[in-house]
């Protein structure tokens, strides 16, 4: 029986585990935190796609009558509680939480030896992990990396971190994910405060609507690199009503901002410095603002530090899987991703694949249903 190790117990990692068991693999899932940790950080943000698109028929059958309705738009924590935790429980001891992958390599072989050669596939993977038992090695015949991207935010400075950004990485006044944003909103942390929002993707669109409609912030500054009057990309005749609603509301606010909202277009953060309880923010076009909070929703990037000894091909654009990026480079909407073949999903390292959002890297066109479908192609190649 071939040994399959899956890194990450999010939705795609657990889907891969179910499929691996069904295909006869000896499956181990390694999760650095707890099951669904990344999705928990969505907070009260609802998915744009309905539940039926977010779980395979195999997983939905396992949930049985407890499965949400096909039309339900769940939050991340709701998806974890109603779906991922029951799936993880069904997998039992195959899922190891609080077990961080430190490094993955080939037994007695470095990255530089026989890169791209099928002989590499004859050597087992050696996986150094760290958990409750301390450090230990595991071996595997196949490895799937579903560790996602949500823990590594892209700098909110332009092209590099802003001056002072790194020093504020753990400052509670700088929020980098929607979960932290929702917590601040619920606790009324923004009440009568000045808030600077950075970004013009869907997360920023979600945040600006709530900042204006559901908070009592004294003043809001929205910094967007886009020069468009309507900065958030719109999808014509969008088949996802929730996405259309969020985007439309954000663009309406940008087009006709209320008195307490300032839009800084074609701008980026150059310098951020703490000054007592305040933050001084200098923008690229010479303007500056004094604020109490920064909500920086500028995207996320994958962590490749633990695969440095594998001969994997990484896209210089997205930092995701290079071959997959080439296959979908011209795709602009997650609902229109073309079918890809086994060669497109290969990593360059025999028996190793990036799966889920990590395979897309910084690209924003990943959809759970697409990742689930791609798993079937990958397993056929394993």
N, C-alpha and C positions, 0 to 999 in steps of 0.2 A: 504494500500500500504506500503510495507516494505521500510524502509529508508536505503539507501546504501551510505556510505561515502568512497571515494577513495582518498588516500593520494598520490599526485604527478600527474602533468599534462604533463608527458612525453608520448611517443608513446603507452606504455602498459596501463598507467592510462587512456588515452583518449579512447583506444580500449575498456577497461573495462566499461567506461562510456557509450559508444554507445551500448554495449551489455546489460548493465544494463537497459537502457531506453527501449530497444527492449523487454526485459524480464519483464517489468512492474514495475521496482523499481523506487522509488523517489531518484534520484541521486544527490549527491553533490561532486564536485571535489575540493580538497584543495591543492593549490600550494604555496609553500613558496616564490617562486620568480615569474617568468613569465613562460608562457607556453613554454615547451621545453628547459628550462634553462640548463639542463644537456647536451643535444645534441648540444646546441650552443657552449659549451666548447670544442667540437671536432675541431673547427676551420675548416681549409680547407681539413681536412682528409676525404677521401671518404669511404663509406661503402664497405666492401668486398662483401656483398650480393647484388644482383640486387633488384631494387625497388619492383618487384612483390613478393619478399619474405618478405618484411618489413611492409606490410599493409594488413589487412584482405580484403576480397571481399566486406564486408559491408562498410568499410571505403573508399575503392576505388570507390565504386558505388556513395558514397556521393560526392566525388571529381568530378566525371563525366569526361568531356572532358579535364578538367584542370589537371588531374592526369598525372604525368610524365610517360615516356615509361616504359614498364616492365623491360627493360634491363638497365635502368639508374642507375649509381652508384653515389648517391647523397652525398654531404657533410652533416654534422649535421645541420648547419644553413639552407641549402637548404631544407632539409627534414622538418624542422620546418616551414619555410616560405610557402612551397608549399602544405604541408599536415597537420601538426599539428594545425597551426593557423586557417585554414578553418574548421577543425573538431571542434576546441574549439568554434569558432563562431556559429557553428550549435547547440552547446549545450547551448549557451546563458548564462543566469545567473547561470546555474548549476556549472559553473567553477568560482571559487573564487581565483584570483591571490593575491600575497603578503599576504598570510594567512598561517602562520607557525603553524604546529601542535606541541604543547608543551608536551602533555601527552594524552594517551588513557588508559582508565580503564573501569571497570564495575561499574554500579550504585550500591553504598552501598556494595561493595565487593572488597577485596584486592586480590593480586596475590595468596596469600597463602590459600585462602578459597576455598575449593572444587575444587582444581586444577584437571583438566581432567574430571570433572563430568559434565554431560549434563545439570544439573541445572544451571550452569553458563550461559548457552545459553538463559535462561529465563529472564536475566537481560539485560537492554539496555546498550550499550556502551556509556560512557561519554567521550567527546573529548574536551580538553581544547585547544583553538586556540588563536593566537595573530595576529592581523592585523590592518587595518586602523581604525577599531572600538574599538581597545584596546583588552583586554582579554574577552573571552566569552566561554560558554559551548555549544556544540552541542550534540545531541543524535542520535544514529543510531542503527539499528537492525543488520546490517552487515557492516564490514569494510574490505577494501582491501588496503594493503600497497604497493604502487608502487613508493616509494620515491627514488628508485635507490641507487647507491653507489658512484657516480662520485664526490661528494663533500668531501669525506674522503679518502685521499691518504694513502696507506700503507707506513710506515717509510722506508726510503732508507738505513738505517743502517741494520745490520744483526741481526734479532731476537728482536731488540729494536731500538728505534731511536739512531742515531749516536750522540756522544757527540757534542753539538752545533747545532744539527739539529733543535730542537724545537725553539731555539732563532732566527732562520732564516726563520721561517714559513711564514712570511709576507714580506720577503726580495725579491725584484724584480729580484735579480740575481739567485734565485732558482725557477725554473719553474716545476710545477707539473702536467700539463695537456697539451694536444696537441694544444688546442686553444691558450694558452699563448705562446707555442713554435712557432706556425705559426705567431703570431703577432710579435714576436722578429725577426723571419726570414724575414718577409716582411719589417720591419723597418731597416733592416741591423744592428741590435744590435750585431750580432755575428762577424761582419766584423773585421778581424785582431785581434780577441779575442781568448782566450783559453776556450774551452768548455768541460765539463766532463758530459758524458751521463751514467746514471745508469739504468740497466734493460736489459732483453733479451727476452721480449715478443713481441707481434705484434706492440704495440705502439713504443717501442724502435727501432724495425726494421724499422718502418716508419721514425722515426726521424733520424736514422743514415744515411739512404739513402739520405735524404734531406740535412743533415749537410755536407756530403761529396760532393754531386753533385750540390746543389743549394745554398750553402753559401760560404763565403770567410773567414771562420774561420781560424785563424793562425794555431791552432792545436786542435785536438779532442782526448779525452781519453774516451774509451768505457769500462765501468766496468760491467762485467757480472759474476754472481755466477756460471754459467755453465763452465765446463772445456773443453767442446767440441770445436773442430776447427770451426764447424758451430753451433753457440750457439742457434739460433732460431729454434724451432721445426718445421720440415717440414712435410707436408701431402702428401703422395704418390698419384700421379695422382690427384692432388687437383682440385676439380670441380669449385673452386672460383679463376678465373685467376688473379684478383687483389691481393688477398692474396698471391698466389704463386709468383707473381712478386715482391712484397714487401719483402717477406721472402728470396727469392733467391738472391736479390740484397744485402740484409744485410749480408747474410752468405758468399757471395762472398767477400765482403769488410773485413769480419772477417778473412777469409781464406788467403787472399792476401792483407793486408792493404796497402794503399798508404802511402807515406812518412809522411803526416801530421796526420795520425791516429795511435794511440797506443791502443792495446787491452790488457786489464787487466782481464785475465780469473781467474775463481775460486777465485774471490775477492769481497769484500764488503767494504763499507765506515765505518770507525770506528770513525773518528773525522773530523769535519769541523769547521774551525775557520776563521772569517773575519780578514784580515790584510790590513787595509786601503781600497783601492778599489779592492783588490784581496781576493780570498778565498783559504785557505790552507786546502788541503784534504789529510788525512792519511788513507791508505787502510789496510785491515786485514793482508796482507802478508808483511807488513813493508815498502812498497813503499809509496811515497807521491807525490802530484802534486800541483802546484799553478795554479789556473784557475780564469777566470773572471765570468763564468756562470756554474751552475749545472742544467742539465735537468734530473730530476728524474722521470722515468716512470716505477714504480714498482708495479702498481696495486692499487685497491681501496677496501674499506671495507664498510659494511652497518652501519648506525647509528641506534642503538636500544634504544637510551636514552628515547624516548617517548613511548615505549611499555613495560617499566619496570614493570608495574602493571598488565600486561597480562601474563597468564600462557602459554607462547609460548615455543616451543622446538627449540633451536638454535644449529646448528652444531658446535662442538668444532673445526672443521677443517676449514670450509669455513665461519662460522658466518652467513650462510644463513639458510634456513629452514632445520631442522635436518632430517625429513623424506624424503624430496626430495633428500638431499645429499646422504642418504643411497641408494636410488633407482638408482642414476646415478654416484655413486662413482668411477666406473671403466671407465667412459667415458672420452676420451681424445680429441675428436674432436666435435665441435658444430653441425656438420652435421649428427652425428650418435647418437643423444640422443634418447633412447627408449621411447615409449609411457609409461606414468605413470598414475596411477589411482587416484581416489579421496582421498584415504587414504594416498598416497604418497605426495599429495599436501596440506594435512591438517597441521595446525600449532600447534595443541594441545589445542587451545582456540576456542571453538565453534563459528562459524560465522566470524572468523578473518583469513585472508590469506595473506601471502607475495606473491606478484606477480612480474613478470618481473625480471630484473637483481638482485633486492634485494633478491629474493628467492634463487638465486644462490650464493649470498655473494661474496667471493673472487674467486670462481670458474670461469674459463675463457671459459666455454663451453656454455654460454648463447647465444641464437640467437633469434632475434625478432619473427621469424616465429614460433619457439618453444613456446615462451611465449604467443603468440596469440592463438595457439592451446590449450595450457593448460588452458586458460581462459574458454573455453567451458566446460571443465571437472569441473572446480571450480564452475561455475554458476549452473551446474546441481546439485551440492551438496548444494548450498545456498538455 
